[in-house]
Amino acid sequence: QVQLVESGGGLVQAGGSLRLSCAARGTIFRANAMGWYRQAPGKQRELVARITSGGSTNYADSVKGRFTISRDNAKNTVYLQMNSLRPEDTAVYYCNADYTSGSRWGQGTQVTVSS
């Protein structure tokens, strides 16, 4: 029933920035945690960043200092500000939300970083 609506993906040059947004629609319940995962062709899906309802965050080592995750609990929306993008950041990015009833996933949005 809950649908995660993502936006902000696209094509950007190395060193550029993108801002991803993910809004949880169709529910009045607040997610316990929300985050972003990514998957490149031929590779496993990996955690990029995560934030709890209380504001605690964690990041993959490869994005620390470059990416920032934030959350608006009132809007049930999570953001990922991506700066200093590198070609190796190219992947499909998936929004994830954890609820007491289970996890939900977005449809994925393509991020391509050219060199």
N, CA and C atoms as a LAMMPS dump frame, in Angstrom:
ITEM: TIMESTEP
0
ITEM: NUMBER OF ATOMS
345
ITEM: BOX BOUNDS ff ff ff
-5.0000000000000000e+02 5.0000000000000000e+02
-5.0000000000000000e+02 5.0000000000000000e+02
-5.0000000000000000e+02 5.0000000000000000e+02
ITEM: ATOMS id mol type element x y z
1 1 1 N 0.819 -1.204 0
2 1 2 C 0 0 0
3 1 3 C 0.855 1.257 0
4 2 1 N 1.939 1.251 0.768
5 2 2 C 2.852 2.384 0.793
6 2 3 C 3.655 2.397 -0.497
7 3 1 N 3.76 3.564 -1.098
8 3 2 C 4.534 3.736 -2.315
9 3 3 C 5.618 4.78 -2.082
10 4 1 N 6.848 4.438 -2.444
11 4 2 C 7.966 5.35 -2.314
12 4 3 C 8.209 6.001 -3.665
13 5 1 N 8.082 7.315 -3.702
14 5 2 C 8.188 8.073 -4.937
15 5 3 C 9.531 8.792 -4.956
16 6 1 N 10.383 8.425 -5.905
17 6 2 C 11.73 8.956 -5.995
18 6 3 C 11.843 9.978 -7.118
19 7 1 N 12.778 10.895 -6.945
20 7 2 C 13.064 11.876 -7.98
21 7 3 C 14.488 12.382 -7.796
22 8 1 N 15.034 12.991 -8.844
23 8 2 C 16.324 13.65 -8.753
24 8 3 C 17.47 12.974 -9.474
25 9 1 N 17.27 11.756 -9.961
26 9 2 C 18.33 11.078 -10.682
27 9 3 C 18.578 11.711 -12.035
28 10 1 N 19.697 11.35 -12.64
29 10 2 C 20.017 11.883 -13.946
30 10 3 C 21.474 11.716 -14.292
31 11 1 N 21.901 12.473 -15.285
32 11 2 C 23.267 12.445 -15.787
33 11 3 C 24.009 13.69 -15.318
34 12 1 N 25.21 13.498 -14.796
35 12 2 C 25.998 14.611 -14.297
36 12 3 C 27.475 14.338 -14.558
37 13 1 N 28.24 15.392 -14.732
38 13 2 C 29.676 15.25 -14.918
39 13 3 C 30.374 14.987 -13.589
40 14 1 N 31.522 14.339 -13.664
41 14 2 C 32.318 14.119 -12.464
42 14 3 C 32.597 15.439 -11.756
43 15 1 N 32.464 15.421 -10.436
44 15 2 C 32.624 16.627 -9.644
45 15 3 C 31.341 17.385 -9.42
46 16 1 N 30.296 17.016 -10.116
47 16 2 C 29.015 17.679 -9.982
48 16 3 C 28.197 17.147 -8.825
49 17 1 N 26.958 17.638 -8.747
50 17 2 C 26.083 17.304 -7.634
51 17 3 C 24.695 16.915 -8.117
52 18 1 N 24.046 16.076 -7.341
53 18 2 C 22.65 15.722 -7.534
54 18 3 C 21.989 15.62 -6.169
55 19 1 N 20.694 15.844 -6.15
56 19 2 C 19.915 15.712 -4.928
57 19 3 C 18.748 14.768 -5.19
58 20 1 N 18.727 13.65 -4.498
59 20 2 C 17.662 12.674 -4.617
60 20 3 C 16.628 12.89 -3.522
61 21 1 N 15.373 12.694 -3.876
62 21 2 C 14.281 12.793 -2.925
63 21 3 C 13.447 11.519 -2.979
64 22 1 N 12.894 11.143 -1.843
65 22 2 C 12.028 9.979 -1.755
66 22 3 C 10.922 10.272 -0.761
67 23 1 N 9.697 10.273 -1.24
68 23 2 C 8.542 10.545 -0.407
69 23 3 C 7.699 9.293 -0.249
70 24 1 N 7.346 8.971 0.979
71 24 2 C 6.464 7.847 1.262
72 24 3 C 5.024 8.319 1.158
73 25 1 N 4.305 7.748 0.226
74 25 2 C 2.918 8.133 -0.029
75 25 3 C 1.973 6.995 0.318
76 26 1 N 0.774 7.355 0.718
77 26 2 C -0.249 6.365 0.982
78 26 3 C -0.255 5.801 2.384
79 27 1 N 0.413 6.483 3.311
80 27 2 C 0.426 6.023 4.693
81 27 3 C 0.533 7.216 5.633
82 28 1 N -0.028 7.053 6.818
83 28 2 C 0.119 8.074 7.848
84 28 3 C 1.181 7.684 8.862
85 29 1 N 1.728 6.485 8.73
86 29 2 C 2.706 5.979 9.683
87 29 3 C 4.106 6.429 9.313
88 30 1 N 4.869 6.791 10.319
89 30 2 C 6.242 7.221 10.122
90 30 3 C 7.171 6.009 10.057
91 31 1 N 8.081 6.024 9.111
92 31 2 C 9.046 4.947 8.992
93 31 3 C 10.033 4.993 10.146
94 32 1 N 10.419 3.822 10.624
95 32 2 C 11.434 3.745 11.669
96 32 3 C 12.785 4.231 11.154
97 33 1 N 13.065 3.925 9.901
98 33 2 C 14.297 4.36 9.266
99 33 3 C 14.078 4.424 7.764
100 34 1 N 14.805 5.297 7.116
101 34 2 C 14.783 5.389 5.671
102 34 3 C 16.218 5.492 5.178
103 35 1 N 16.439 5.025 3.968
104 35 2 C 17.785 5.063 3.453
105 35 3 C 17.844 4.898 1.954
106 36 1 N 19.061 4.944 1.467
107 36 2 C 19.34 4.795 0.048
108 36 3 C 20.319 3.652 -0.174
109 37 1 N 20.009 2.811 -1.135
110 37 2 C 20.88 1.75 -1.597
111 37 3 C 21.193 1.987 -3.063
112 38 1 N 22.236 1.364 -3.547
113 38 2 C 22.547 1.464 -4.964
114 38 3 C 23.055 0.134 -5.487
115 39 1 N 22.859 -0.064 -6.772
116 39 2 C 23.293 -1.294 -7.417
117 39 3 C 23.826 -0.97 -8.81
118 40 1 N 25.078 -1.289 -9.024
119 40 2 C 25.701 -1.143 -10.329
120 40 3 C 25.595 -2.465 -11.085
121 41 1 N 25.646 -2.431 -12.414
122 41 2 C 25.549 -3.668 -13.196
123 41 3 C 26.588 -4.7 -12.769
124 42 1 N 26.136 -5.915 -12.534
125 42 2 C 27.023 -6.992 -12.154
126 42 3 C 27.457 -6.988 -10.708
127 43 1 N 26.947 -6.061 -9.913
128 43 2 C 27.331 -5.966 -8.515
129 43 3 C 26.112 -6.1 -7.615
130 44 1 N 26.373 -6.422 -6.357
131 44 2 C 25.308 -6.54 -5.375
132 44 3 C 24.843 -5.165 -4.913
133 45 1 N 23.593 -5.116 -4.481
134 45 2 C 23.064 -3.891 -3.934
135 45 3 C 23.75 -3.571 -2.604
136 46 1 N 24.122 -2.313 -2.41
137 46 2 C 24.833 -1.914 -1.213
138 46 3 C 24.171 -0.708 -0.562
139 47 1 N 24.315 -0.629 0.739
140 47 2 C 23.809 0.51 1.485
141 47 3 C 24.68 1.729 1.223
142 48 1 N 24.044 2.846 0.915
143 48 2 C 24.736 4.106 0.71
144 48 3 C 24.646 4.976 1.96
145 49 1 N 23.437 5.173 2.445
146 49 2 C 23.217 6.01 3.62
147 49 3 C 21.884 5.646 4.249
148 50 1 N 21.786 5.867 5.542
149 50 2 C 20.583 5.517 6.287
150 50 3 C 20.374 6.521 7.395
151 51 1 N 19.111 6.792 7.703
152 51 2 C 18.779 7.71 8.78
153 51 3 C 17.569 7.18 9.525
154 52 1 N 17.623 7.23 10.855
155 52 2 C 16.512 6.78 11.679
156 52 3 C 15.551 7.93 11.921
157 53 1 N 14.397 7.598 12.491
158 53 2 C 13.42 8.628 12.805
159 53 3 C 13.953 9.613 13.83
160 54 1 N 14.925 9.188 14.627
161 54 2 C 15.542 10.059 15.608
162 54 3 C 16.685 10.889 15.073
163 55 1 N 17.072 10.674 13.816
164 55 2 C 18.098 11.478 13.201
165 55 3 C 19.488 10.866 13.159
166 56 1 N 19.649 9.655 13.672
167 56 2 C 20.949 8.998 13.601
168 56 3 C 21.242 8.571 12.174
169 57 1 N 22.476 8.754 11.736
170 57 2 C 22.854 8.457 10.354
171 57 3 C 24.048 7.53 10.292
172 58 1 N 24.156 6.83 9.179
173 58 2 C 25.363 6.093 8.863
174 58 3 C 25.545 6.081 7.355
175 59 1 N 26.813 5.997 6.929
176 59 2 C 27.159 6.098 5.525
177 59 3 C 28.136 5.004 5.139
178 60 1 N 28.095 4.633 3.882
179 60 2 C 29.149 3.8 3.345
180 60 3 C 30.456 4.587 3.343
181 61 1 N 31.563 3.898 3.583
182 61 2 C 32.85 4.579 3.628
183 61 3 C 33.149 5.332 2.33
184 62 1 N 32.694 4.8 1.217
185 62 2 C 33.009 5.387 -0.07
186 62 3 C 32.329 6.733 -0.317
187 63 1 N 31.309 7.065 0.472
188 63 2 C 30.577 8.313 0.248
189 63 3 C 30.71 9.292 1.405
190 64 1 N 31.373 8.914 2.472
191 64 2 C 31.53 9.805 3.619
192 64 3 C 32.243 11.085 3.203
193 65 1 N 31.709 12.202 3.654
194 65 2 C 32.27 13.491 3.319
195 65 3 C 31.773 14.067 2.015
196 66 1 N 31.082 13.249 1.213
197 66 2 C 30.567 13.713 -0.069
198 66 3 C 29.04 13.713 -0.111
199 67 1 N 28.43 12.727 0.525
200 67 2 C 26.97 12.597 0.524
201 67 3 C 26.415 12.96 1.895
202 68 1 N 25.218 13.52 1.911
203 68 2 C 24.533 13.847 3.141
204 68 3 C 23.083 13.39 3.051
205 69 1 N 22.654 12.591 4.018
206 69 2 C 21.267 12.156 4.069
207 69 3 C 20.527 12.997 5.106
208 70 1 N 19.301 13.349 4.803
209 70 2 C 18.469 14.103 5.725
210 70 3 C 17.031 13.619 5.607
211 71 1 N 16.218 14.017 6.573
212 71 2 C 14.861 13.493 6.636
213 71 3 C 13.914 14.544 7.182
214 72 1 N 12.744 14.607 6.58
215 72 2 C 11.663 15.448 7.065
216 72 3 C 10.567 14.512 7.531
217 73 1 N 10.494 14.29 8.836
218 73 2 C 9.529 13.337 9.369
219 73 3 C 8.084 13.768 9.123
220 74 1 N 7.837 15.069 9.164
221 74 2 C 6.485 15.565 8.947
222 74 3 C 5.995 15.243 7.542
223 75 1 N 6.913 15.224 6.581
224 75 2 C 6.565 14.948 5.189
225 75 3 C 6.846 13.508 4.779
226 76 1 N 7.397 12.719 5.7
227 76 2 C 7.786 11.346 5.383
228 76 3 C 8.662 11.291 4.135
229 77 1 N 9.634 12.168 4.104
230 77 2 C 10.499 12.304 2.947
231 77 3 C 11.958 12.239 3.375
232 78 1 N 12.761 11.55 2.586
233 78 2 C 14.189 11.462 2.82
234 78 3 C 14.914 12.025 1.606
235 79 1 N 16.048 12.672 1.854
236 79 2 C 16.832 13.294 0.802
237 79 3 C 18.259 12.761 0.831
238 80 1 N 18.888 12.762 -0.307
239 80 2 C 20.297 12.424 -0.401
240 80 3 C 20.982 13.475 -1.257
241 81 1 N 21.764 14.333 -0.617
242 81 2 C 22.556 15.327 -1.32
243 81 3 C 23.887 14.694 -1.687
244 82 1 N 24.181 14.624 -2.972
245 82 2 C 25.38 13.976 -3.465
246 82 3 C 26.276 15.021 -4.113
247 83 1 N 27.424 15.251 -3.513
248 83 2 C 28.398 16.202 -4.023
249 83 3 C 29.665 15.479 -4.447
250 84 1 N 30.481 16.165 -5.227
251 84 2 C 31.756 15.613 -5.697
252 84 3 C 31.575 14.223 -6.283
253 85 1 N 30.61 14.087 -7.154
254 85 2 C 30.286 12.783 -7.716
255 85 3 C 31.419 12.24 -8.581
256 86 1 N 31.569 10.937 -8.525
257 86 2 C 32.6 10.218 -9.258
258 86 3 C 31.964 9.204 -10.189
259 87 1 N 32.652 8.819 -11.26
260 87 2 C 32.095 7.797 -12.158
261 87 3 C 31.71 6.508 -11.434
262 88 1 N 32.44 6.129 -10.403
263 88 2 C 32.122 4.917 -9.673
264 88 3 C 30.842 5.024 -8.853
265 89 1 N 30.271 6.223 -8.755
266 89 2 C 28.971 6.386 -8.12
267 89 3 C 27.825 6.005 -9.051
268 90 1 N 28.129 5.762 -10.312
269 90 2 C 27.104 5.393 -11.274
270 90 3 C 26.413 4.103 -10.855
271 91 1 N 25.1 4.157 -10.745
272 91 2 C 24.318 3.005 -10.302
273 91 3 C 22.839 3.366 -10.342
274 92 1 N 22.011 2.361 -10.143
275 92 2 C 20.607 2.596 -9.864
276 92 3 C 20.463 2.766 -8.361
277 93 1 N 19.867 3.858 -7.952
278 93 2 C 19.69 4.155 -6.543
279 93 3 C 18.259 3.852 -6.122
280 94 1 N 18.129 3.12 -5.023
281 94 2 C 16.835 2.683 -4.524
282 94 3 C 16.566 3.274 -3.15
283 95 1 N 15.399 3.825 -2.985
284 95 2 C 14.955 4.292 -1.683
285 95 3 C 14.38 3.123 -0.89
286 96 1 N 14.633 3.111 0.394
287 96 2 C 14.136 2.064 1.278
288 96 3 C 13.55 2.687 2.529
289 97 1 N 12.464 2.104 3.004
290 97 2 C 11.843 2.55 4.241
291 97 3 C 11.46 1.347 5.078
292 98 1 N 11.819 1.384 6.341
293 98 2 C 11.508 0.305 7.274
294 98 3 C 10.323 0.696 8.139
295 99 1 N 9.302 -0.14 8.115
296 99 2 C 8.136 0.018 8.955
297 99 3 C 8 -1.199 9.854
298 100 1 N 7.194 -1.052 10.882
299 100 2 C 6.941 -2.182 11.759
300 100 3 C 6.375 -3.367 10.973
301 101 1 N 5.595 -3.065 9.94
302 101 2 C 4.991 -4.105 9.123
303 101 3 C 5.939 -4.699 8.088
304 102 1 N 7.097 -4.089 7.894
305 102 2 C 8.053 -4.581 6.925
306 102 3 C 8.719 -3.468 6.136
307 103 1 N 9.619 -3.857 5.246
308 103 2 C 10.372 -2.907 4.441
309 103 3 C 9.675 -2.64 3.115
310 104 1 N 9.846 -1.422 2.615
311 104 2 C 9.327 -1.018 1.316
312 104 3 C 10.466 -0.486 0.47
313 105 1 N 10.315 -0.634 -0.833
314 105 2 C 11.344 -0.202 -1.771
315 105 3 C 10.768 0.686 -2.855
316 106 1 N 11.552 1.67 -3.258
317 106 2 C 11.204 2.475 -4.407
318 106 3 C 11.521 1.743 -5.695
319 107 1 N 11.14 2.342 -6.812
320 107 2 C 11.334 1.709 -8.11
321 107 3 C 12.767 1.82 -8.62
322 108 1 N 13.549 2.695 -8.029
323 108 2 C 14.916 2.926 -8.449
324 108 3 C 15.023 4.085 -9.415
325 109 1 N 16.101 4.837 -9.298
326 109 2 C 16.366 5.941 -10.205
327 109 3 C 17.826 5.89 -10.637
328 110 1 N 18.059 6.086 -11.921
329 110 2 C 19.399 5.964 -12.483
330 110 3 C 20.215 7.219 -12.218
331 111 1 N 21.418 7.021 -11.704
332 111 2 C 22.403 8.09 -11.558
333 111 3 C 23.61 7.715 -12.397
334 112 1 N 23.953 8.564 -13.343
335 112 2 C 25.094 8.321 -14.215
336 112 3 C 26.064 9.488 -14.104
337 113 1 N 27.308 9.181 -13.789
338 113 2 C 28.347 10.194 -13.637
339 113 3 C 29.373 9.981 -14.738
340 114 1 N 29.524 10.956 -15.598
341 114 2 C 30.463 10.86 -16.703
342 114 3 C 31.819 11.419 -16.297
343 115 1 N 32.867 10.904 -16.926
344 115 2 C 34.223 11.351 -16.64
345 115 3 C 34.675 12.447 -17.587
